[in-house]
Amino acid sequence: MNDFKTIFFFDLDGTLLTDDKTISDATRTALLEYVLDGNHVAVCTGRGLDNVIDVSGKLGLDFPGTYLICFNGGIIYECDTKKVISRIGIPLKYIPGLFELASEHSIHCHTYASDHMITPDEGEEMKYYNRIIQRPLVVTQDIAGNLTEDPCKVIAIELHDADKLERFKQAVDEKYGDVFTTCYSNPYYLEIYMKESGKGSAVKRLAEYLDVPISNTYAAGDEMNDISMIEAAGCGIAMINASDEVKAHADVITKTDNNRDGLAELIRSAI
């Protein structure tokens, strides 16, 4: 194993995973070779920790030296020790006002406890989201009262009217712009989390924790919430299936998409 260490940060959906939420043998093999060479991998996603632990185990991504970055940088989890090494949550005092604002705009919102989600409604948007995440759900109007710790993020969902979701984003930015980052993770999902959080912040925090220079980091993604980590890393990578806006922030664009081992060549080149 080399003494020269690097960290490769990967988004899941649309990046490391294919559209059917699997990982190809070629990409998994490239990751294993990268790890065996003495490097670290970090899954960096908007998903919750319990879901990412499950997904990583089922897909065989639980390599030695792997880290899980969840809730868009809100949690950094060390797989080897099974410990959370960093956590940035939204103070509970902000939760009632945020959900009231969502109600005023008729926008679905939910947030996350350690092993379940919490929402004031379980309508179309919640069902759409949970078809993939498949997590227990508590439905209540008292969101803050059902949380025992600061949640790492809130997500707003609108499946039919992008302008309506954008109006809600603008309202959140106007009221809480000095507190929250608002960022789309796809056209239907608006992620809301603390300014101190974010995937780019997590890249810097994990690199510092592992004593790895930022110049020795790579980050690959495809959506708007990946831009901060693409910019923060020493080498920022956009998938060819990413939007033009995401590609504009990258140093490298993959030759093929997430369904055709777009990352495998770049992972091997980082060894």
ABEGO torsion letter per residue (X at the ends): XBABBBBBBBBBBGBABBAAGBBBAAAAAAAAAAAAAGBBBBBBBABBAAAAAAAAAAAGABBBGBBBBBGGGABBBBAAAGBBABBBBBBAAAAAAAAAAAAAAGBBBBBBBAABBBBABABAAAAAAAAAAGBBBBBBABAAAABABBBABBBBBBAABAAAAAAAAAAAAAAAAAABBBBBABAABBBBBBAABEAAAAAAAAAAAAGBBAAABBBBBABAAAAAAAAABABBBBBAABBAAAAAABABBBABBAAAGAAAAAAAAAX
